[in-house]
Amino acid sequence: FMNSKSQVLVAGFFATLAVVAAYTLHKKLKLRRLQSETKAYCGSCHCKNVQFEVIAPKHLVVWDCNCSICKMKKNWHFIVPNTSFQLLSG
């Protein structure tokens, strides 16, 4: 059996867990919503002969390439499914 002080500590611990769980669920739902919102992005190669459009989430996860051209142009890269890619020219 627990005394009242122990009961308060245990109740506080579980209340904290409930808050953390609610916050985590909120963040996951917000991320899912953000990922479901899409936007059309246009891009091209550095000489502009090849141009394309992609449909992707508004909030992207991107990679920063370190090749000389990408560094100079400050290009960031992301991956999309073939169905979200349209080649416009090139």
N, C-alpha and C positions, 0 to 999 in steps of 0.2 A: 504494500500500500504506500502511496505517496502522500507526503504532507502538502499543504497548500502552496508553499513556495515552489516545490517541484512541479506541481500541476500548472502553475503559472508559467514556469520556464518551458515546459513541454508545449503548452498552448501557444506561447509566443513563437516557439520553433516552428510549429505547424502553420501558424499564421504567416510566418515569413516564407515558408515553402509555398503556400498558396499564392502569395503575392508574386514570387519569382515565377511560378508556373503560369499565372495569368499574364505577366509581362512577356514571357517567352512565347506564349500562344499569340498575343497581340503582335509581336514582332514578326512571327511566321506568317500570320494572316496579312499583315501589311506588305511583306516581301512578296507574297503570292499575288496580291493585288497589283503591286508595282510591276511584277514580271508579266502580268496578263495585259497590261496597257502597252500597245505597240505604236511604232512610229516608222515612217519611211526614211531611210538614210541613203544619201547618194555618195558615190565615191568614184575614184579613178586611179589608174596607174600614174606614175609621176609625170609622164609626157602627155597625159590626157587622151591618148588614142583608145584606151579601153575604159569605158565608163559603165557603171552598174548602179543598181538600186537594190536595197535589201529592206525587208520588213523585220524589225527586231524589237525587243522590249525597250521602252523609253529609258529604263535604268539598266545600263549595260555593265557586264564584266568584261574588261578589256586588258590586253597585254601590250606592253611597251617594247617594241622591237629596238634592238641596238645596232642595226646595220647603218651604214653611213647615210643612205637616202632617207630612211625612216627617221633617223635622229635629226637630219637637216629639216625635214618637213614636219617633224613632231607627229608622226603617224602613230595611231593606236590600232590594234587589231582585235577582232572578235570573230567568233565562228557562228554561222547560222546554217540551218538545214537547206538542202538544195531547193526545196519548195518556196523558201523565202528570198531567193536570189534571182534577180533578173538582169541579164546582160543587155545593156542598152546600145553599146557600140564596141567594135573591136574584134 
